Amino acid sequence: MGILKKFSIMQLTMISSFSLLAFLLFLVGKNVLNNWRQYNAADQDINYVVLLDAIEKVAHHHAVERGLTAGFLGNPSSDNKRKVDEQREIADQTISTLKSLHSSLFLKDKNVQKWLPYIFEVEANKNRVRGEVDRKNGNNAFAYYSKLNQVSLNTAAKIQTYVSDRTLSSELSIAFLIAQSKERLGQIRGKVNGALAKKAMSNTLKDDIKYYRQQLEMSLHQLETALEGTGQSNVQTILSSSEAKAFNQILDTLESQGEIDFSRLPSSAEWFSAATSLIGKFKTKLDSVWEMTIRGSKKNKSDIAFESTLMFVLFVVVLSFIALVNFHLIRSLRSELSQLTSILKRVAEEGDLTLDMRLNTSDELGQISESIYNTIYAFKDLMVGLAKSVQVGTKLGEKMHIAASNVNEDAQKTQGMASSIAVAIEEMAATSQEIAKLAQDTLDASDQLNIESQQLLADNQKNLDTMKTLSTSMNIVDEMAASMEKQVSEINTILDSIRSVAEQTNLLALNAAIEAARAGEHGRGFAVVADEVRGLANNSKQSSEQISTLLLSLSEISQSVVKSIRENTLLTQNTMNEVEETRKVSLRVNEHSSHVEKLTTSVATAACEQSEVAADISQNTAAVLEAANHELDTSKALNELFKDMKLNSDTLQRTMDIFKIDKS
């Protein structure tokens, strides 16, 4: 299977088509070869049938010659001699025909060459036996002709086994059973013809007739067993005919015990004619079997030729049909695959998700293109939703960036105001210490004290105004921190949506990769796009998780800032109270400047207390400054965080911009 994966669908289609064609050619070649062999075998069977018919005619006409020879020897008249000579010419003609067939058709047939020469060897002694007959010496004639006929029939039986068609061979077996029965009838005819011609019956002759009659009955029994239907009825009709009954009556008379009255028996000529008539019926039956056998063999040959022609025509038709189907299949595959590959290539290279890649076919490729179209359509919907989500996230990020910038500006203002307060408190502490040191000089500098008191009132008023401004800013910062905490919660909700979209995108990309794997080689480009989308989805998910972590930290920091701001607000309120007290003290100092002398000790004490309070205020102001610095750092970190969010949104937007999701 690994080797097959290296080939394309078109190549596999071509390979399967050529393999099928080669297999069909092999089957047709094998069938043609088999039919050719059967055709040659049928042609050879016809030749065998012709040869067997010629051999049977040799046996038949020599059997007739044997009977006529017996009559001539019993009654050597000129008429009988003429009949013998005429039959000899016919018998010689059958030998000539057999030799002609042997030399023209079977000279290279080893099977025929193995058995047929036996007939010619026996036939070579025929002229010698005929010479003896002509000299009225027939002692060897009957035995010779019987041997020649038996050798002929035995040779025919041997050659019959080489007939390849079983039906034809079975019919030939029946023919030779008829020929064997006819030979027995001929032997009986010859023996009885000699006895009637001599009008004498020796015991030896009687035994010979009995033996041949038994052989005849055995052959007839085998013939009736082998035949069935009409053939069997025809043989039974012959055996029940008047000729057969007269034949058997004469044999019964000749085989009876006692003296035979030949005057009551027919003459040898009458007997020979009657026996020949009975044998003629068997000959007619035999000829019909031969004719049927020859017709069957020729029909078998023509059937094989017709079957071969039909097979060739069917092969041409089937081959043409297969070629037409494969041509249509290959052309359709090539066209549809080229069209689908071209569209998918444009999708991969241009990112155009608006292309309609559905093929106008109902085959498997049409179904695949429909599935790919539905997948890309779903992916396009996902991209549209993701684009809207990114746009919303970008807008929210911009709003949060503006809010963070405002927080940063307010933190910078808070830092500046805290620095101013710290400077003022330090100056106030220095002034208080100077008042304590110059308490002894208060009497000498009452005017100066009055001036300083006025200045102190003015400074206290400024501090009071500054503290009010700081308190207002702290309240604003507190409100903005609460708003920032709410927006952070909204960002977490948006991040949950982004993570959900990323997970759906990852799942869709996985399904797309599976469909691309099913598409095989032609889904590779789409698989790359699916992997890229899955990677982007994972990056979006990781980025959203990082943002979530940073927002969690930001939320904690915001809570710390809010807490610090609230503490600073409380400290600012206390400071305002202290400043108010200081203003009251300054008023009292201004009101009672005339009594400075009396209150010097009180002023010194108040100056010490003011110095301590100033130290506390300085410490609190330093804490406010530190909180303001921390708030400023937090706002900067928040600003950097939103920059990262914007960078991630821009990256995701650039990735989505690769794909074209509308036709405008």
C-alpha positions in Angstrom: 0.0 0.0 0.0 2.9 2.3 0.6 3.9 2.1 -3.0 0.4 2.9 -4.2 0.4 6.1 -2.2 3.2 7.5 -4.4 0.9 7.5 -7.4 -1.8 10.1 -8.1 -5.5 9.2 -8.7 -5.0 9.7 -12.4 -2.0 7.4 -12.5 -3.8 4.7 -10.4 -6.8 5.0 -12.8 -4.5 4.5 -15.8 -2.7 1.6 -14.1 -6.0 -0.1 -13.2 -7.4 0.4 -16.8 -4.3 -1.0 -18.4 -4.2 -3.9 -15.9 -7.9 -4.7 -16.7 -7.1 -4.5 -20.5 -4.1 -6.8 -20.1 -6.1 -9.2 -18.0 -8.9 -9.2 -20.7 -6.3 -9.7 -23.4 -4.9 -12.6 -21.4 -8.3 -14.1 -21.0 -9.3 -13.6 -24.6 -5.9 -14.9 -25.7 -6.3 -17.9 -23.6 -9.9 -18.4 -24.8 -8.8 -18.0 -28.4 -5.9 -20.4 -27.9 -8.3 -22.9 -26.3 -10.9 -22.4 -29.1 -8.1 -22.8 -31.6 -7.1 -26.0 -30.0 -10.7 -27.2 -29.9 -11.1 -26.1 -33.6 -8.0 -28.1 -34.6 -9.2 -31.0 -32.4 -12.6 -30.8 -34.1 -11.0 -30.7 -37.5 -8.8 -33.6 -36.5 -11.9 -35.4 -35.2 -13.5 -35.0 -38.6 -10.5 -36.5 -40.3 -10.6 -39.3 -37.8 -14.3 -39.9 -38.6 -13.5 -40.0 -42.3 -10.7 -42.4 -41.7 -12.8 -44.6 -39.4 -15.5 -44.6 -42.1 -13.0 -45.7 -44.7 -11.7 -48.5 -42.4 -15.3 -49.6 -41.8 -15.9 -49.7 -45.5 -12.8 -51.8 -45.9 -14.2 -54.3 -43.4 -17.7 -54.2 -44.9 -16.7 -54.7 -48.5 -14.2 -57.4 -47.6 -16.9 -59.1 -45.6 -19.1 -59.0 -48.7 -16.2 -60.4 -50.7 -15.8 -63.1 -48.1 -19.5 -64.1 -48.5 -19.3 -64.1 -52.2 -16.1 -66.1 -52.1 -17.8 -68.7 -49.9 -20.6 -69.0 -52.5 -18.1 -69.2 -55.3 -16.2 -72.0 -53.6 -19.4 -73.9 -52.9 -20.7 -73.4 -56.5 -17.8 -72.2 -58.8 -20.0 -71.0 -61.5 -19.1 -68.2 -63.9 -21.8 -66.0 -62.5 -20.5 -66.4 -58.9 -17.0 -65.7 -60.2 -18.2 -62.5 -61.9 -19.8 -61.3 -58.6 -16.6 -62.1 -56.7 -14.5 -60.2 -59.2 -16.8 -57.2 -59.1 -16.7 -57.1 -55.3 -12.9 -57.5 -55.3 -12.7 -54.2 -57.3 -15.0 -52.5 -54.8 -12.9 -53.9 -51.9 -9.7 -52.8 -53.6 -11.1 -49.3 -54.1 -11.7 -49.1 -50.3 -8.1 -50.0 -49.7 -7.0 -47.4 -52.2 -9.2 -44.8 -50.5 -7.7 -45.7 -47.1 -4.2 -45.5 -48.4 -4.9 -42.1 -50.0 -6.3 -40.8 -46.7 -3.3 -42.2 -44.9 -0.8 -40.5 -47.2 -2.7 -37.2 -47.4 -3.9 -36.6 -43.9 -2.2 -38.9 -41.5 1.3 -39.3 -42.7 2.6 -37.3 -39.7 0.0 -38.6 -37.2 1.9 -40.8 -34.8 -1.4 -42.3 -33.5 -2.5 -43.4 -36.9 1.0 -44.5 -37.9 1.0 -46.7 -34.8 -2.1 -48.8 -35.8 -3.0 -48.4 -39.4 0.0 -50.3 -40.9 -1.4 -53.5 -39.4 -4.3 -53.4 -41.9 -1.9 -52.9 -44.7 0.3 -55.8 -43.5 -2.7 -58.2 -43.5 -4.0 -56.8 -46.7 -0.7 -57.5 -48.4 -1.6 -61.2 -48.4 -4.9 -60.7 -50.1 -3.7 -61.4 -53.7 -2.2 -64.6 -52.5 -5.5 -65.7 -50.9 -7.4 -64.6 -54.0 -5.1 -66.7 -56.2 -5.9 -69.7 -54.1 -9.6 -69.0 -54.4 -9.3 -68.6 -58.1 -7.7 -72.1 -58.1 -10.7 -73.4 -56.1 -8.6 -73.7 -53.0 -10.5 -71.8 -50.3 -9.1 -73.4 -47.1 -7.5 -70.0 -45.9 -10.0 -67.6 -47.5 -12.6 -67.4 -44.7 -10.0 -67.1 -42.0 -8.0 -64.5 -43.9 -11.0 -62.3 -44.6 -12.2 -62.6 -41.0 -8.8 -61.7 -39.8 -8.6 -58.7 -42.2 -12.0 -57.5 -41.0 -11.2 -58.0 -37.4 -7.9 -56.2 -37.7 -9.7 -53.4 -39.4 -12.4 -53.1 -36.7 -9.8 -53.4 -33.9 -7.7 -50.7 -35.6 -10.7 -48.5 -35.9 -11.5 -49.1 -32.2 -8.0 -48.0 -31.3 -8.1 -44.9 -33.5 -11.5 -44.1 -32.1 -9.9 -43.5 -28.7 -8.0 -40.5 -30.1 -11.2 -38.6 -30.9 -11.3 -35.7 -28.4 -15.0 -35.1 -28.4 -16.6 -37.4 -25.9 -20.1 -37.3 -27.6 -18.6 -38.0 -30.9 -16.5 -40.8 -29.4 -19.7 -42.3 -27.8 -21.5 -42.2 -31.2 -18.5 -43.9 -32.8 -18.6 -46.7 -30.2 -22.2 -47.3 -31.2 -21.2 -47.3 -34.9 -18.5 -49.9 -34.2 -20.9 -52.1 -32.2 -23.1 -52.0 -35.3 -20.1 -52.8 -37.5 -19.1 -55.6 -35.1 -22.7 -57.1 -35.3 -22.6 -56.7 -39.1 -19.2 -58.5 -39.2 -20.7 -61.4 -37.2 -23.7 -61.5 -39.6 -21.2 -61.5 -42.5 -19.3 -64.4 -41.0 -22.5 -66.4 -40.5 -23.6 -65.5 -44.0 -20.3 -66.8 -45.4 -20.4 -70.0 -43.4 -24.0 -70.7 -44.2 -23.5 -69.7 -47.9 -20.7 -72.3 -48.2 -22.8 -75.0 -46.5 -25.8 -74.3 -48.8 -23.6 -74.2 -51.9 -22.1 -77.6 -51.0 -25.4 -78.8 -49.5 -23.4 -80.4 -46.7 -22.9 -79.4 -43.0 -19.9 -80.7 -41.1 -19.7 -80.6 -37.3 -16.9 -78.1 -37.5 -18.9 -75.9 -39.7 -21.9 -76.2 -37.3 -19.7 -75.3 -34.3 -18.4 -72.3 -36.2 -21.9 -71.1 -37.0 -22.9 -71.5 -33.3 -19.8 -69.6 -32.2 -20.5 -66.7 -34.6 -24.1 -66.7 -33.6 -23.2 -66.4 -29.9 -20.8 -63.6 -30.8 -23.6 -61.9 -32.8 -26.1 -62.2 -29.9 -23.4 -60.7 -27.5 -22.8 -57.8 -29.9 -26.5 -57.1 -30.4 -27.0 -57.2 -26.6 -24.3 -54.6 -26.2 -25.7 -52.5 -29.0 -29.2 -52.5 -27.4 -27.7 -51.6 -24.1 -25.7 -48.7 -25.6 -28.6 -47.4 -27.6 -31.7 -45.6 -26.2 -34.8 -44.1 -27.6 -35.3 -44.1 -31.3 -32.0 -45.8 -32.0 -32.9 -48.7 -29.8 -36.3 -49.0 -31.4 -34.8 -49.1 -34.8 -32.5 -52.0 -33.9 -35.3 -53.9 -32.3 -37.4 -53.3 -35.5 -34.5 -54.8 -37.6 -34.3 -57.8 -35.3 -38.0 -58.4 -35.4 -38.2 -58.1 -39.2 -39.1 -61.0 -41.5 -35.6 -61.1 -42.8 -34.2 -61.5 -39.3 -36.8 -64.2 -38.4 -36.1 -66.1 -41.7 -32.4 -65.7 -40.9 -32.8 -67.2 -37.4 -35.0 -70.1 -38.7 -32.4 -71.2 -41.2 -29.7 -71.0 -38.5 -31.9 -73.0 -36.2 -32.4 -75.6 -38.9 -28.7 -75.9 -39.6 -27.9 -76.2 -35.9 -30.5 -78.9 -35.3 -29.4 -82.4 -34.7 -29.9 -85.1 -37.3 -30.0 -85.1 -41.0 -30.5 -81.8 -42.7 -32.9 -81.6 -45.6 -31.2 -79.0 -47.8 -34.1 -79.3 -50.3 -36.3 -77.4 -47.8 -33.7 -74.7 -47.4 -33.1 -71.9 -49.8 -30.3 -72.0 -52.3 -27.0 -70.4 -51.6 -27.9 -67.5 -53.9 -31.2 -67.0 -52.1 -29.6 -67.2 -48.7 -26.9 -64.8 -49.7 -29.4 -62.3 -51.0 -31.6 -62.6 -47.9 -28.7 -62.4 -45.5 -27.3 -59.5 -47.5 -30.6 -57.8 -47.2 -30.5 -58.2 -43.4 -26.9 -57.0 -43.3 -28.0 -54.1 -45.5 -30.4 -52.9 -42.9 -27.6 -52.9 -40.4 -25.4 -51.2 -43.0 -28.1 -48.6 -43.5 -28.3 -48.0 -39.7 -24.5 -47.8 -39.6 -24.4 -45.4 -42.5 -27.0 -43.2 -40.7 -24.8 -43.3 -37.6 -21.8 -42.4 -39.7 -23.7 -39.6 -41.4 -24.9 -38.3 -38.0 -21.4 -38.6 -36.6 -19.9 -36.6 -39.5 -22.6 -34.0 -39.2 -22.0 -33.7 -35.5 -18.3 -33.4 -35.9 -18.8 -30.7 -38.6 -21.4 -28.9 -36.4 -19.0 -29.1 -33.5 -16.3 -27.5 -35.7 -18.7 -24.8 -36.9 -19.9 -24.2 -33.3 -16.3 -23.7 -32.2 -15.7 -21.3 -35.1 -18.9 -19.4 -34.3 -18.0 -19.3 -30.6 -14.6 -18.0 -31.5 -16.0 -15.4 -33.8 -18.7 -14.4 -31.2 -16.0 -14.3 -28.5 -13.9 -12.0 -30.7 -16.9 -9.8 -31.4 -17.8 -9.6 -27.8 -14.2 -8.9 -26.9 -14.2 -6.0 -29.4 -17.5 -4.7 -28.1 -16.5 -5.0 -24.4 -13.1 -3.6 -25.1 -14.6 -0.7 -26.9 -17.1 -0.2 -24.1 -14.3 -0.4 -21.4 -12.1 2.0 -23.5 -15.0 4.4 -23.8 -15.9 4.3 -20.1 -12.2 4.7 -19.1 -11.8 7.5 -21.6 -14.8 9.3 -20.1 -13.6 8.5 -16.6 -10.1 9.7 -17.1 -11.3 12.8 -19.0 -13.8 13.6 -16.2 -11.3 13.0 -13.5 -8.7 15.1 -15.2 -11.1 17.9 -15.8 -12.8 17.9 -12.4 -9.5 17.4 -10.5 -7.9 20.2 -12.5 -10.8 22.5 -11.8 -10.9 21.7 -8.1 -7.1 21.9 -7.8 -7.1 25.3 -9.5 -9.7 26.7 -7.2 -8.1 25.3 -4.0 -4.7 26.7 -5.2 -6.3 30.2 -5.6 -7.8 29.8 -2.1 -4.3 28.8 -0.7 -2.4 31.5 -2.6 -4.9 34.4 -2.5 -6.9 33.5 0.6 -10.1 34.2 -1.3 -12.9 32.4 0.6 -15.6 33.8 -1.7 -14.7 31.4 -4.5 -17.4 28.8 -5.4 -15.5 25.5 -5.7 -18.6 23.3 -6.2 -18.4 21.1 -9.3 -21.5 20.8 -11.5 -21.4 16.9 -11.1 -23.1 14.4 -9.0 -20.1 12.0 -8.7 -17.8 11.6 -5.7 -15.6 14.5 -6.7 -18.8 16.7 -6.9 -19.7 15.5 -3.3 -16.1 16.3 -2.1 -16.2 19.7 -3.7 -19.6 20.3 -2.0 -18.1 19.3 1.4 -15.0 21.5 0.9 -17.3 24.4 -0.1 -19.4 23.9 3.1 -16.3 23.7 5.2 -14.8 26.9 3.7 -18.2 28.6 4.0 -18.3 27.7 7.7 -14.7 28.9 8.1 -15.6 32.1 6.3 -18.5 32.6 8.8 -16.0 32.0 11.6 -13.6 34.5 10.1 -16.4 37.1 9.9 -17.3 36.6 13.5 -13.7 36.6 14.6 -13.1 39.9 12.6 -16.1 41.5 14.4 -14.8 40.2 17.7 -11.3 41.6 17.0 -12.8 45.0 16.0 -14.8 45.1 19.2 -11.7 44.1 21.2 -9.7 46.8 19.4 -12.3 49.5 20.3 -12.4 48.4 23.9 -8.6 48.3 24.0 -8.5 51.9 22.6 -11.0 53.0 25.3 -9.1 51.3 28.0 -5.9 52.9 26.6 -7.5 56.3 26.9 -8.6 55.5 30.4 -5.1 54.3 31.3 -3.6 57.5 29.8 -6.0 59.5 31.9 -5.0 57.5 35.0 -1.4 58.1 34.1 -1.9 61.8 33.7 -3.8 62.0 37.0 -1.1 59.9 38.7 1.5 62.4 37.4 -0.5 65.3 38.8 -0.9 63.5 42.1 2.8 63.0 42.2 3.4 66.7 41.5 0.9 67.8 44.2 2.4 65.4 46.7 5.8 66.8 46.0 4.5 70.3 46.5 2.9 69.4 49.8 6.1 67.7 51.0 8.1 70.9 50.2 5.5 73.0 51.9 5.5 70.8 55.0 9.2 70.9 55.2 9.2 74.7 54.9 6.5 74.8 57.6 8.6 72.6 59.9 11.6 74.8 59.3 9.5 77.9 60.2 8.2 76.2 63.3 11.7 75.4 64.4 12.7 79.0 63.8 9.8 80.3 65.8 10.9 78.0 68.7 14.4 79.4 68.5 13.3 83.0 68.3 10.7 82.7 70.9 12.9 84.8 73.2 13.1 87.4 70.6 9.3 87.6 70.2 9.1 90.7 72.3 11.5 92.5 70.2 10.0 91.5 67.0 6.2 91.7 67.6 5.7 93.6 64.5 7.7 91.0 62.7 5.6 88.3 64.5 2.5 90.0 63.2 3.9 89.9 59.7 4.9 86.3 60.0 1.5 85.5 61.4 -0.1 87.0 58.4 2.2 85.1 56.2 1.5 81.9 58.1 -2.2 82.5 57.6 -1.7 82.9 53.9 0.4 79.7 53.8 -2.1 77.8 55.8 -4.8 79.0 53.5 -2.7 77.8 50.5 -2.1 74.5 52.3 -5.8 74.2 52.9 -6.6 74.9 49.3 -3.9 72.4 48.2 -5.3 69.8 50.5 -8.8 70.3 49.2 -7.5 70.0 45.6 -5.6 66.9 46.6 -8.7 65.4 48.3 -10.8 66.2 45.2 -8.1 64.5 43.0 -8.0 61.5 45.3 -11.7 61.1 45.0 -11.5 61.3 41.2 -8.6 58.8 41.2 -10.7 56.6 43.4 -13.7 56.8 40.9 -11.4 56.1 38.0 -9.8 53.2 39.7 -13.2 51.7 40.3 -14.1 52.3 36.6 -10.8 50.7 35.7 -11.6 47.7 37.8 -15.0 47.4 36.1 -13.4 47.7 32.6 -10.9 45.0 33.6 -13.8 42.8 34.4 -15.3 43.6 31.0 -12.0 42.8 29.4 -12.0 39.4 31.1 -15.4 38.7 29.6 -14.1 39.7 26.2 -11.1 37.5 26.7 -13.4 34.6 27.5 -15.2 35.2 24.2 -11.8 35.3 22.4 -10.7 32.0 24.1 -14.0 30.4 23.0 -13.6 31.6 19.5 -10.0 30.3 19.5 -11.1 26.9 20.7 -13.9 26.8 18.0 -11.3 27.9 15.4 -8.9 25.2 16.6 -11.7 22.6 16.4 -12.7 23.8 12.9 -9.1 23.7 11.8 -8.8 20.2 13.1 -11.9 19.2 11.1 -10.5 20.9 8.1 -7.3 19.0 8.5 -9.2 15.7 8.7 -11.1 16.6 5.5 -7.9 17.6 3.8 -6.4 14.3 4.8 -9.3 12.5 3.3 -8.8 14.5 0.1 -5.3 13.1 -0.1 -2.8 14.8 -2.3 -5.2 17.5 -3.4 -6.1 18.5 0.1 -2.4 19.2 1.1 -2.7 23.0 0.4 -5.9 23.3 2.4 -4.2 21.2 5.2 -1.4 23.9 5.4 -4.0 26.6 5.7 -5.8 24.6 8.3 -2.6 24.1 10.3 -1.9 27.9 10.0 -5.4 28.7 11.3 -5.0 26.3 14.1 -1.6 27.8 15.0 -3.2 31.3 15.0 -6.0 30.0 17.2 -3.5 28.6 19.7 -1.6 31.9 19.6 -4.8 33.8 20.2 -5.7 31.5 23.1 -2.2 31.9 24.6 -2.3 35.6 24.2 -5.7 35.8 25.8 -4.5 33.7 28.7 -1.4 36.1 29.1 -3.7 39.1 28.9 -6.0 37.4 31.5 -3.0 36.9 33.8 -1.8 40.5 33.3 -5.4 41.8 34.0 -5.5 39.7 37.1 -2.3 41.3 38.3 -3.6 44.7 37.2 -6.8 44.1 39.1 -4.8 43.3 42.2 -2.6 46.3 41.7 -5.7 48.5 41.1 -7.2 47.3 44.4 -3.9 48.1 46.1 -3.9 51.6 44.4 -7.5 52.2 45.5 -6.7 51.1 49.0 -3.6 53.4 49.1 -5.6 56.3 47.5 -8.3 55.9 50.2 -5.7 55.8 52.9 -4.1 58.9 51.3 -7.5 60.6 51.2 -8.0 59.9 54.9 -4.5 61.3 55.6 -5.2 64.3 53.4 -8.4 64.9 55.4 -6.4 64.7 58.6 -3.8 67.1 57.2 -6.6 69.5 56.3 -7.8 69.3 59.8 -4.4 70.0 61.1 -4.0 72.9 58.7 -7.3 74.3 59.9 -6.1 74.0 63.4 -2.9 75.8 62.4 -4.9 78.5 60.8 -6.9 79.0 63.9 -3.7 79.2 65.9 -2.3 81.8 63.5 -5.5 83.8 63.9 -5.2 83.6 67.6 -1.6 84.7 67.3 -2.6 87.6 65.1 -5.4 88.5 67.5 -3.3 88.4 70.5 -0.1 89.8 69.1 -0.4 92.5 71.8 -0.1 89.9 74.3 3.0 88.2 72.8 5.0 88.9 75.8 2.6 86.9 78.0 2.2 84.1 75.6 5.9 83.6 74.6 6.0 80.4 76.5 2.7 79.3 74.9 4.1 80.2 71.5 7.2 78.2 72.1 5.1 75.2 73.2 2.8 75.7 70.2 5.9 75.9 67.9 7.2 72.6 69.3 3.8 71.0 68.7 3.6 72.5 65.3 7.1 71.1 64.5 5.9 67.6 65.6 2.7 67.9 63.6 4.7 69.1 60.6 7.0 66.0 61.0 3.9 63.8 60.9 2.5 65.6 58.0 5.8 65.3 56.2 5.8 61.5 56.8 2.2 61.2 55.6 3.0 63.4 52.6 6.0 61.1 51.8 3.6 58.1 51.9 1.2 59.9 49.6 4.1 60.6 47.3 5.2 57.0 47.3 1.6 55.9 46.6 1.4 58.4 43.8 4.7 57.0 42.4 3.4 53.5 42.6 0.1 54.5 40.9 2.2 56.1 38.1 4.2 52.9 37.7 1.0 50.8 37.6 -0.6 53.1 35.0 2.6 52.8 32.9 2.4 49.0 33.2 -1.2 49.1 32.3 -0.4 51.2 29.3 2.3 48.7 28.2 -0.2 45.9 28.7 -2.7 47.5 26.3 0.1 48.1 23.8 0.7 44.3 23.9 -3.1 43.7 23.5 -3.2 46.1 20.5 -0.1 44.3 19.0 -1.8 40.9 19.4 -5.1 42.3 17.9 -3.1 43.8 15.0 -1.4 40.4 14.4 -4.7 38.6 14.4 -6.2 41.2 12.1 -3.3 40.9 9.6 -3.7 37.1 9.7 -7.4 37.5 8.9 -6.7 40.1 6.2 -4.9 37.3 4.3 -8.4 35.8 3.6 -11.0 37.4 1.4 -14.4 36.9 3.0 -16.6 39.1 0.8 -16.8 39.8 -2.9 -16.6 43.6 -2.6 
